[in-house]
Amino acid sequence: MQVYTYSEARQKFASVLKEAESTGKILIRRKDGRTFALVPEQMPSSPLDVPSIKADISTQEIVAIIREGRERGQNPALHLTEKR
């Protein structure tokens, strides 16, 4: 973890922010010895914001699997992993 003096951090502020973003934390030390941590804030994300996947399955097949799973009272996602 990099430690900067107050003057260094002020002079190189853009690069200090970039380093804090890449490493997760930067320390800034003042002349009186007090130290402050610069930590990037994490952006909140939606639980529905998930990456997509390429699947060789049609919408109709997905709907049929979900209906079948609901009728059986099972988790329909289990059927998606089965080999066809």
NUBA-69968 format. One record per residue (C-alpha): residue number from 1; residue in one letter; x, y, z. Coordinates in steps of 0.02 Angstrom, whole numbers, plus 50000, padded with zeros to 5 digits. Layout:
BEGIN
ATOM     i   aa      px      py      pz
ATOM   NUM    A       X       Y       Z
...
end
This chain:
BEGIN
ATOM     i   aa      px      py      pz
ATOM     1    M   50000   50000   50000
ATOM     2    Q   50070   50168   49947
ATOM     3    V   50090   50309   50073
ATOM     4    Y   50096   50489   50010
ATOM     5    T   50133   50649   50102
ATOM     6    Y   49995   50778   50098
ATOM     7    S   50096   50885   49976
ATOM     8    E   50131   50738   49859
ATOM     9    A   49948   50686   49858
ATOM    10    R   49894   50863   49819
ATOM    11    Q   50018   50881   49676
ATOM    12    K   49979   50711   49599
ATOM    13    F   49796   50702   49645
ATOM    14    A   49734   50623   49482
ATOM    15    S   49865   50485   49487
ATOM    16    V   49835   50457   49673
ATOM    17    L   49649   50432   49640
ATOM    18    K   49689   50311   49497
ATOM    19    E   49806   50212   49610
ATOM    20    A   49677   50206   49749
ATOM    21    E   49553   50137   49623
ATOM    22    S   49672   50001   49563
ATOM    23    T   49745   49950   49732
ATOM    24    G   49594   49982   49842
ATOM    25    K   49675   50099   49969
ATOM    26    I   49802   50240   49981
ATOM    27    L   49868   50322   50139
ATOM    28    I   49902   50509   50153
ATOM    29    R   50013   50567   50296
ATOM    30    R   50011   50745   50361
ATOM    31    K   50160   50837   50438
ATOM    32    D   50089   50812   50613
ATOM    33    G   50092   50622   50585
ATOM    34    R   49906   50594   50564
ATOM    35    T   49865   50470   50426
ATOM    36    F   49710   50466   50319
ATOM    37    A   49651   50326   50206
ATOM    38    L   49585   50359   50031
ATOM    39    V   49471   50215   49983
ATOM    40    P   49365   50209   49824
ATOM    41    E   49179   50200   49854
ATOM    42    Q   49093   50049   49779
ATOM    43    M   48952   50082   49658
ATOM    44    P   48790   49997   49709
ATOM    45    S   48726   49873   49582
ATOM    46    S   48559   49791   49555
ATOM    47    P   48542   49607   49601
ATOM    48    L   48460   49590   49430
ATOM    49    D   48615   49656   49342
ATOM    50    V   48691   49488   49294
ATOM    51    P   48799   49443   49145
ATOM    52    S   48714   49357   49000
ATOM    53    I   48765   49189   48930
ATOM    54    K   48759   49114   48758
ATOM    55    A   48639   48967   48759
ATOM    56    D   48578   48860   48617
ATOM    57    I   48399   48853   48681
ATOM    58    S   48241   48937   48620
ATOM    59    T   48119   49042   48721
ATOM    60    Q   47987   48909   48698
ATOM    61    E   48103   48776   48771
ATOM    62    I   48139   48885   48922
ATOM    63    V   47954   48917   48952
ATOM    64    A   47917   48730   48936
ATOM    65    I   48055   48686   49061
ATOM    66    I   47990   48815   49186
ATOM    67    R   47811   48752   49169
ATOM    68    E   47867   48572   49191
ATOM    69    G   47967   48618   49345
ATOM    70    R   47820   48712   49421
ATOM    71    E   47706   48564   49392
ATOM    72    R   47831   48448   49477
ATOM    73    G   47869   48575   49614
ATOM    74    Q   48053   48574   49569
ATOM    75    N   48181   48708   49531
ATOM    76    P   48170   48738   49342
ATOM    77    A   48352   48793   49335
ATOM    78    L   48405   48613   49366
ATOM    79    H   48336   48563   49196
ATOM    80    L   48437   48696   49105
ATOM    81    T   48600   48612   49155
ATOM    82    E   48550   48441   49087
ATOM    83    K   48631   48388   48924
ATOM    84    R   48515   48381   48776
end
